[in-house]
Amino acid sequence: MGQSGIKSHKVGEIFMLVGSYDHKLDNKGRTVLPARFRGELGDTVVATIGIDRCIAIYPAARWNELIVKLKDLSQFKKKTRDFRRVLLSKAIEQDIDGAGRINLPQKLREYAEINQDVTLIGLEDRVEIWDTKKWEDHSKEVLTDFSELAEDLEGI
C-alpha cells in the first residue's frame, strides 16, 4: 500500500502522528492501521465523525482531554450544544485487533462517504480516515493555494 511521511514520534508529552497511508477496507469494514500509528494510538481508540467528512480516530488519552475541553464550553450556546451532541453521539470506542485492524462502523463510513479505498492521515494527535478519492481531491485543492494558506497562518 502507498505511504508517505516520516515515522511518527513523541515530542515531549505530545504524540506526533504524521504521514499518509493508502489501504483498503475488508468485507467486514475493517482497515489496517499503519504500524507507525498503532504504537501511539494504543489498544483502544475512539472513532467519531471528522470535521471535513472523514472519520477521526483519537487515542483514549487525547479523547479524554477533548471531553474536558468540551465540558468547559457554554451549554447556553446552540452551536456548542449541537456540536457536542453530534460529535459525542457518533463516537464509538474501538479496540485495535491483534492484526492491527480497526472496524469502521457503517454509520461512520456513510458519513465519510467511504467505499473501499481509504487514506489514513496522521494529524499530530489523531488520525483521519478519508475515502481515497475524496482525500486526493481535497489535498489537490488545498495544494493549489498552499502558499497563500501559509501566509495566513501566524506563529508557525
LUMNUBA-17018 format. One record per residue (C-alpha): residue in one letter; x, y negated, z negated. Coordinates in Angstrom, 3 decimals. Each point is the difference from the previous one (the first is absolute). Layout:
<recs>
 torvo        x        y        z
     A        X        Y        Z
...
</recs>
This chain:
<recs>
 torvo        x        y        z
     M    0.000    0.000    0.000
     G    1.112   -3.574    0.576
     Q    1.551   -2.046   -2.729
     S    1.664   -3.316   -0.523
     G    1.382   -1.956   -2.873
     I    2.420    0.698   -2.773
     K   -0.206    2.235   -3.010
     S   -2.376   -1.322   -2.629
     H    1.771   -0.924   -3.191
     K   -0.617   -1.438   -3.427
     V    1.020   -3.587   -0.681
     G   -0.063   -0.738   -3.704
     E   -3.352    1.370   -1.146
     I   -1.716   -0.546    3.359
     F   -0.365    2.840    2.467
     M    0.832   -0.878    3.571
     L   -1.975    2.043    2.483
     V    1.145   -1.006    3.485
     G   -0.019    1.348    3.544
     S   -2.602    1.502    2.300
     Y   -0.685    3.625    0.841
     D   -2.300    1.560    2.588
     H   -1.910    3.140   -0.970
     K   -3.201    1.860    0.843
     L   -2.953    1.034   -2.100
     D   -0.620    3.715   -0.307
     N   -3.480    1.511    0.405
     K   -0.685   -0.586   -3.720
     G    0.731   -3.734    0.156
     R    3.436    0.245   -1.613
     T    3.257   -1.607    1.027
     V    3.553    0.497   -1.162
     L    1.514   -2.821   -1.988
     P    3.594   -0.714    0.993
     A    2.508    1.463   -2.464
     R    1.397   -3.496   -0.507
     F   -3.378   -1.132   -1.315
     R   -0.910    3.028   -2.114
     G    2.646   -0.486   -2.679
     E   -1.143   -3.516   -0.695
     L   -3.719    0.638    0.247
     G    0.018    2.806   -2.550
     D   -2.311    3.026   -0.094
     T   -3.273   -1.930   -0.201
     V   -0.985   -3.122    1.916
     V   -3.082   -2.148    0.459
     A   -1.388   -0.357    3.520
     T   -2.414   -2.785    0.866
     I   -0.955   -2.317    2.824
     G    2.722   -2.333    1.231
     I   -0.519   -3.630    0.841
     D    0.472    0.330    3.776
     R   -2.036    3.151    0.795
     C    2.569    2.478   -1.235
     I    0.328    2.307   -2.998
     A    2.099   -1.255   -2.905
     I    1.890    2.514   -2.156
     Y    1.184   -1.216   -3.402
     P    2.284    1.740   -2.489
     A   -1.919    0.458   -3.269
     A    2.141   -2.551   -1.876
     R   -0.526   -2.686    2.652
     W   -3.741    0.744    0.134
     N   -0.213   -0.506   -3.761
     E    1.755   -3.379    0.355
     L   -2.495   -0.988    2.698
     I   -2.930    0.970   -2.237
     V    1.343   -2.251   -2.763
     K    0.256   -2.915    2.445
     L   -3.527    0.629    1.279
     K   -1.320   -0.028   -3.571
     D    1.482   -3.481   -0.472
     L   -1.986   -1.440    2.910
     S   -3.233   -1.827   -0.725
     Q   -3.114    2.166    0.084
     F   -2.037   -3.118    0.704
     K    1.226   -0.375    3.588
     K   -1.947    1.952    2.591
     K    3.023    0.628    2.241
     T    1.929    1.430   -2.939
     R   -2.875    2.263   -1.029
     D   -0.513    1.219    3.559
     F    3.705    0.646    0.559
     R    0.348    1.935   -3.252
     R   -3.153    2.031    0.613
     V    0.964    1.086    3.471
     L    3.704    0.597   -0.647
     L   -0.601    2.012   -3.166
     S   -3.033    1.905    1.270
     K    1.986    1.241    2.999
     A    3.024    1.036   -2.084
     I    0.777    3.655   -0.619
     E    2.801    1.650   -1.899
     Q    1.858    2.485    2.193
     D    2.636    2.602   -0.815
     I    2.902    0.498    2.376
     D    0.194    3.731    0.641
     G    3.123    2.164   -0.065
     A    0.512   -0.505    3.740
     G   -0.023   -3.803   -0.446
     R   -3.450   -0.458    1.512
     I   -2.785   -2.307   -1.057
     N   -3.665    0.417    0.834
     L   -1.588   -3.040    1.593
     P   -3.714    0.085   -0.848
     Q   -2.402   -0.317    2.917
     K   -1.470   -3.299   -1.244
     L    3.438   -1.619   -0.119
     R    0.881    1.391    3.448
     E   -3.240   -1.431    1.389
     Y    0.690   -3.418   -1.538
     A    3.518   -0.029    1.502
     E   -1.282    1.415    3.303
     I    2.614    2.746   -0.201
     N   -0.220    2.889    2.422
     Q    2.984    2.349    0.057
     D    3.174   -2.022    0.582
     V    1.022   -2.078   -3.012
     T    2.822   -2.375   -0.835
     L    1.105   -0.319   -3.600
     I    1.695   -3.260   -0.887
     G    1.798   -0.875   -3.211
     L   -0.953   -3.337   -1.510
     E    2.263   -0.371   -3.017
     D   -2.345    1.336   -2.679
     R   -2.526    1.928    2.088
     V   -0.447    1.913    3.233
     E   -2.515   -0.860    2.685
     I   -1.340    2.652    2.352
     W   -1.191   -1.280    3.370
     D   -1.419    1.550    3.111
     T    3.124   -0.018    2.177
     K   -1.597   -1.850    2.928
     K   -1.464   -2.659   -2.310
     W    3.395   -0.431   -1.717
     E    1.802   -0.355    3.336
     D   -2.497   -2.651    1.137
     H    0.160   -1.881   -3.315
     S    3.788    0.150   -0.177
     K    0.340   -1.200    3.602
     E   -2.321   -2.924   -0.716
     V    1.953   -1.026   -3.113
     L    3.338    0.314    1.816
     T   -1.091   -2.456    2.707
     D   -0.169   -2.755   -2.634
     F    2.584    1.375   -2.420
     S    2.308   -3.033    0.066
     E   -2.933   -2.355   -0.598
     L   -1.239    2.224   -2.794
     A    3.447   -0.045   -1.616
     E    0.058   -3.797    0.115
     D   -3.273   -0.123   -1.926
     L    1.389    2.143   -2.829
     E    1.789   -1.766   -2.794
     G    2.447    1.308   -2.526
     I    1.302    3.109    1.748
</recs>
